[in-house]
Amino acid sequence: MAKRRERGDGAVYQRPDGMWCVVLDLGYVDGKRRRKWLYGKTRKEVVEKLREAQRQQGQGVDLSVEQTTVAEFLQHWLTNVVAQRNKERTQESYSETVRRHISPAIGHHRLDKLRPEHVQIMINALQAKDLHRTAQYARTLLVRAINHAVKWRLVAYNVAALTEAPRVEKHEIKPLTVEQARALLDAVRGDRYEALYRIALSLGLRRGETLALRPADIDLERRELRVSGALQRIRGKLMRTTPKTKSSIRTLPLSETLTLVLRDHLKRQETTFPHAEYVFVSTHGTAIDPRNLLRRFKRALERAKLPATIRFHDLRHSCATFLIAQGEHPRVVMEILGHAQMSTTMDIYGHVLPSTQRAAANKLDAMLGEAADSNQEAEQDQGDQSTKDEDE
């Protein structure tokens, strides 16, 4: 006797080849009645697929849409979302990550068939190659992309968000010591890029921000410098782009020394390249390639007899560390560095604060200690006076 069909199972039947099948009625779409065929090796498998499809229907997922692969969906997302709202540098970074790491690993899966374990295997494989930050970046990218698939009702939930986020060790901040900073400045004194190194060390500008400075960004009379762009290599070409965030657009004060160094630099450069587009240019008067700057920086480190492991970005870290060590409030440091949030500043440089706080505590202790001594002396005087009165 045939097993009675459960309510809601639909027309489940077995084909002559042994496969089980069920037809899911999708209703009318664009004036036409649509159906979806589900297959499985067993009746139970087909019923489970039917239940899942019905659940997705209840959540509003459009099952009538022809499902695409993960690679096809990501390309659609890059073209219609990322390219419309993100900066070119971000577009290039996303595209490269999809092309090199995501599509080769999971791009062949159908988007609606993608499972958390597929994404987790990709993450684990990247970590096995010691590409921990790449694994973290790829997962973050997938979460953002599939969020749009959920909004567009292509899938019911975000499978990437259900994976374990990679654990990435934070890069240890190694700022220069005061002695190292002085050694570097001594080594670059008179160098054509002396002002560039001083700006990075004194104002904490990012490399791209420093290279993107234009003569109009420098006001020597008011002793101000305006950060309004960043120079980056995008798709093989040097381009001046808008800064990283809105808070990166900032006006910073110039110290007296930095003002003098910049005035001399601009005066010398004007004699050779009177119409230079940037404050710092190559020997041909063109924009400086960031990679060429790093090569010159390494030579400067050699002259200063400093470790070759020091990065140009460490000048920015050194600026922040020196400011905090001098007792500047973290909010001031945040504004100088152009961070969007105080939490970013505290997260990166919070380790510097304990020594500063300890110094402040010692100063307070010294002040209160003096007050305590004064009180003791006053109490002693009062006691002596009381004894004198009693004797009299």
Secondary structure as UniProt FT lines:
FT   TURN            7..8
FT   STRAND          13..14
FT   TURN            16..17
FT   STRAND          20..29
FT   TURN            30..31
FT   STRAND          32..40
FT   HELIX           43..58
FT   TURN            59..60
FT   TURN            63..64
FT   HELIX           70..77
FT   HELIX           78..82
FT   HELIX           83..85
FT   HELIX           88..97
FT   HELIX           98..102
FT   HELIX           103..106
FT   TURN            107..108
FT   HELIX           111..113
FT   HELIX           116..128
FT   TURN            129..130
FT   HELIX           132..151
FT   TURN            152..153
FT   HELIX           160..162
FT   HELIX           178..187
FT   TURN            188..190
FT   TURN            192..193
FT   HELIX           194..203
FT   HELIX           207..211
FT   HELIX           215..217
FT   STRAND          218..219
FT   TURN            220..223
FT   STRAND          224..227
FT   STRAND          230..234
FT   TURN            235..236
FT   STRAND          237..241
FT   HELIX           246..248
FT   STRAND          250..253
FT   HELIX           256..272
FT   TURN            274..275
FT   TURN            283..284
FT   HELIX           290..303
FT   TURN            304..305
FT   TURN            308..309
FT   HELIX           313..325
FT   TURN            326..327
FT   HELIX           330..337
FT   HELIX           342..349
FT   HELIX           350..352
FT   HELIX           353..391
//
